[in-house]
């Protein structure tokens, strides 16, 4: 059975070179940690502080779903 027989559209991942991935990974982690710190500084118990913390955590995890070009 091939992929076309399943009726599901094939998925395509994002592929980056190792150097590009490393730079993007570091930048997203640093920016994510910065947003979490800003959220805590704004007040970790406020809606805005929690929103910044969640945004920072999501940004820091974005590179988990990328693939390194082999």
Order of alpha helices (4+ residues) and beta strands (2+ residues): beta-alpha-alpha-beta
